[in-house]
Amino acid sequence: MSTISPPGFTQATVGKKVLMAITGISIVGFVVIHLIGNLQIFAGQEQLNTYAETLQSMGALKWGFRSVIALFFAVHIWKGTILWLENKKARPVSYAKENTLEASVASKTMIYTGITIFLFVCYHLAHFTLLLSDPSYHNLPLVDGRFDVYSMVILGFSEPIISAIYIAAIASMSLHLSHATSSFFQTLGLTNPTILQRLQIMSNLFALSIFIGYVSMPIAVLMNIITLTGGGH
């Protein structure tokens, strides 16, 4: 008699959710660190360029960190897509009446906000990291022998369309985070409704703070609060 072996932990639904939680919280950590670094633009050209140069000087450590985050990102997308497809297969027809108290907008749009985030990350890397979307950045004059990241960011956000794309993508990411952060604790087995409700409020506040932090930069550029050295754009 043949027997069917149970799926491995990472293939079981609970295993996929645990991987989603672990990789997700790691990505959230990166999002926070990245924000703290980028906000140094408000401290001026010297500070941001020094920060950027410090990152570039890390060499292997920098690429090792990027590789780990890229791996976590890939696993998060992979397992998230599988879970979404499994859920669709298990419930192909939407309920006639959905309980909006149980399913928030954020939870129902996770796959779509996730896709938006992925596309934005690709664009963001091409724009500010690989300098592919605007090769003219390569021609920026050096400042104290360093690449002028400060001017590059301001020139980028001076374009209303680019800032609008950035703000819309950050809004999508924040919506994604508002559900993902609280669901992390549910995945770990927390079921107390009172605690979960409080965690959801904290998750919403956290997502809002991330949104405000990231969009403060393009808005500050568009409002001329942050300008190129010498004033103006």
C-alpha positions in Angstrom: 0.0 0.0 0.0 1.4 3.4 -1.0 1.4 6.2 1.4 1.3 9.9 0.8 4.0 11.7 2.7 2.9 15.0 4.4 4.3 18.1 2.8 7.5 19.6 4.2 7.1 22.5 6.6 7.9 25.2 4.0 5.3 23.6 1.6 2.5 23.4 4.2 0.3 26.5 4.6 1.5 27.3 8.0 5.1 27.0 6.9 4.5 29.4 4.0 2.9 31.9 6.4 5.8 31.7 8.8 8.3 32.3 5.9 6.1 35.2 4.8 6.2 36.6 8.3 9.9 36.2 8.8 10.9 37.7 5.4 8.2 40.4 5.7 9.4 41.7 9.1 13.0 41.7 7.8 11.9 43.8 4.8 10.1 46.1 7.2 13.3 46.6 9.1 15.1 47.5 5.9 12.3 50.0 5.0 12.8 51.7 8.4 16.7 51.8 8.1 16.4 53.1 4.5 14.0 55.8 5.6 16.3 56.9 8.4 19.2 57.2 6.0 17.3 59.1 3.3 15.9 61.6 5.8 19.4 62.9 6.2 18.6 64.9 3.1 17.1 67.4 5.5 20.5 67.8 7.2 21.9 69.1 3.9 24.2 68.2 1.0 27.3 67.4 3.1 25.4 65.0 5.4 23.6 63.0 2.8 26.6 62.7 0.5 28.7 61.6 3.4 26.1 59.0 4.3 25.9 57.8 0.7 29.7 57.5 0.5 29.9 55.6 3.7 27.5 53.0 2.3 29.5 52.7 -0.9 32.7 52.2 1.0 31.3 49.1 2.8 32.0 47.0 -0.3 31.3 43.3 0.3 29.3 44.0 3.4 27.0 46.3 1.5 26.5 43.7 -1.3 26.0 40.9 1.2 23.2 42.9 2.9 21.6 43.7 -0.4 21.8 40.0 -1.4 20.0 38.9 1.7 17.3 41.5 1.4 16.8 40.5 -2.3 16.5 36.9 -1.3 14.0 37.7 1.4 12.1 39.8 -1.1 12.0 37.0 -3.6 10.9 34.4 -1.1 8.2 36.8 0.2 6.8 37.3 -3.3 7.0 33.6 -4.1 5.3 32.3 -1.0 2.8 35.2 -1.0 1.8 34.5 -4.6 1.4 30.8 -3.9 -0.8 31.5 -0.8 -3.0 33.9 -2.8 -3.4 31.3 -5.7 -4.3 28.6 -3.1 -6.9 30.9 -1.5 -8.4 31.7 -4.9 -8.6 28.1 -5.8 -10.2 27.2 -2.4 -12.7 30.0 -2.7 -13.2 30.7 -6.5 -16.4 32.6 -6.0 -16.5 35.7 -3.7 -19.0 35.7 -0.9 -22.2 37.6 -1.8 -21.7 39.7 1.3 -18.3 40.2 2.7 -17.8 41.1 6.4 -15.8 44.3 6.1 -15.0 44.1 9.8 -13.1 40.9 9.2 -11.6 41.8 5.9 -10.1 45.3 5.7 -9.3 47.0 2.4 -5.6 46.5 3.2 -6.0 42.7 3.7 -8.1 42.3 0.5 -5.7 44.2 -1.7 -2.4 42.7 -0.4 -1.6 41.0 -3.8 -2.2 44.2 -5.7 -0.3 46.4 -3.4 2.4 43.8 -3.4 2.6 43.9 -7.2 2.8 47.7 -7.1 5.6 47.6 -4.6 7.6 45.1 -6.7 7.2 47.3 -9.8 8.2 50.4 -7.9 11.3 48.8 -6.4 12.4 47.9 -9.9 11.9 51.5 -11.1 13.4 52.9 -7.9 16.6 50.9 -8.4 16.8 51.8 -12.1 16.3 55.5 -11.2 18.4 56.3 -8.1 20.7 53.2 -7.8 21.6 52.1 -11.3 21.0 55.5 -12.8 19.4 53.9 -15.9 16.1 55.9 -16.1 18.0 59.2 -16.3 21.7 58.7 -17.5 22.2 62.5 -17.1 22.8 61.9 -13.4 26.2 60.4 -14.4 27.2 63.9 -15.5 26.6 65.6 -12.1 29.8 67.3 -10.9 31.5 65.8 -7.9 31.3 67.6 -4.6 34.4 67.3 -2.5 35.4 64.3 -4.7 32.1 62.5 -4.0 29.1 61.7 -6.2 26.4 64.3 -5.5 23.5 62.1 -4.3 21.9 65.2 -2.7 21.5 67.0 -6.0 20.5 63.8 -7.8 17.6 63.2 -5.4 16.4 66.9 -5.7 16.6 66.8 -9.5 14.6 63.6 -9.5 11.8 64.8 -7.2 11.7 68.2 -9.0 9.8 66.3 -11.7 6.1 66.3 -10.6 5.4 63.0 -12.4 8.3 61.3 -10.7 7.2 62.6 -7.3 3.6 61.6 -8.0 4.7 58.0 -8.8 6.8 57.9 -5.7 4.1 59.2 -3.4 1.5 56.8 -4.9 3.9 53.8 -4.5 4.6 54.8 -0.9 0.9 55.0 -0.2 0.5 51.5 -1.6 3.4 50.2 0.5 2.0 51.8 3.6 -1.4 50.2 3.0 0.4 46.9 2.6 2.3 47.4 5.8 -0.8 48.3 7.8 -2.1 44.8 7.4 1.2 42.9 7.2 2.6 44.2 10.5 -0.4 43.1 12.5 -0.8 39.8 10.7 2.7 38.9 11.6 1.6 38.4 15.2 -1.4 36.3 14.1 0.9 34.0 12.2 2.9 33.5 15.4 -0.3 32.3 17.1 -1.6 35.4 18.8 -5.4 35.1 18.9 -6.5 37.5 21.7 -9.0 39.8 19.9 -8.3 42.8 22.3 -4.6 42.6 21.8 -5.0 42.1 18.1 -7.2 45.1 17.8 -4.6 47.2 19.6 -1.8 45.8 17.4 -3.8 46.8 14.4 -4.1 50.3 15.6 -0.3 50.4 16.2 0.3 48.9 12.8 -1.9 51.6 11.2 0.1 54.3 13.1 3.4 52.7 12.1 2.3 52.6 8.4 1.2 56.2 8.6 4.6 57.3 10.0 6.4 55.4 7.2 4.2 57.2 4.7 4.8 60.6 6.2 8.5 60.0 6.4 9.0 58.9 2.8 6.7 61.4 1.1 8.1 64.3 3.2 11.1 64.3 0.8 9.4 64.7 -2.6 7.0 67.2 -1.0 9.8 69.2 0.5 11.5 69.4 -2.9 8.3 70.4 -4.8 7.7 73.1 -2.1 11.2 74.4 -2.4 11.9 73.5 1.3 14.9 71.5 0.1 16.7 73.1 -2.8 20.0 72.7 -4.7 23.0 74.5 -3.3 22.6 78.1 -4.2 18.8 77.9 -4.2 16.3 77.0 -6.9 16.0 73.7 -8.8 
